[in-house]
Structures are given as C-alpha cells and as structure tokens.
Amino acid sequence: MKSSAKSRASNAAVEWKAVGRRIRELRGFDLTQEEFAQRIGISQNYLSTMERGNVQIGSEILLRISREFGKSIEWLLTGES
C-alpha cells in the first residue's frame, strides 16, 4: 500500500466518542435517553453506551437514527454534511 493510500485509510477511522457526542447533540434537551432509544428501537442502556462512545454502532442503527431524525449517516460519522 502506498503512503497516500495508507494516509487515507487511517483518516477514515471512525471516532466513536465524536459520533456519541453528535448523537447526544441530536437528542438535545427535548428528548430523554429513553424516548430517543424507543424511537430507534434500542434500549436506553445501549443508547447511553453509544453516547459515551464505548461501542461501534452498527449500520442498521445509524440508518434508523438518520431516517428518524433527518440527519445523514455521513454527518453522524464525521460531523460533515
């Protein structure tokens, strides 16, 4: 692998703590963890783990969040639209 390809690959790593912060931001002050979790079909405990960045979130859950709250998966993963 050439160095530029390696650089792109390392830049593509997902920062799960940052994803968790964006999910927390998306939840805002209007929804409890329980309400948010119910809307996307997961437990409150799992949502808490996600918001702390302690788990790699699967594509199905990211897709549910994206569809339910109108944010792109790209934004959830990178913070960019």
Secondary structure, 3 states (H helix, E strand, C coil): CCHHHHHHHHHCCCCHHHHHHHHHHHHCCCCCHHHHHHHHCCCHHHHHHHHCCCCCCCHHHHHHHHHHHCCCHHHHHHCCC
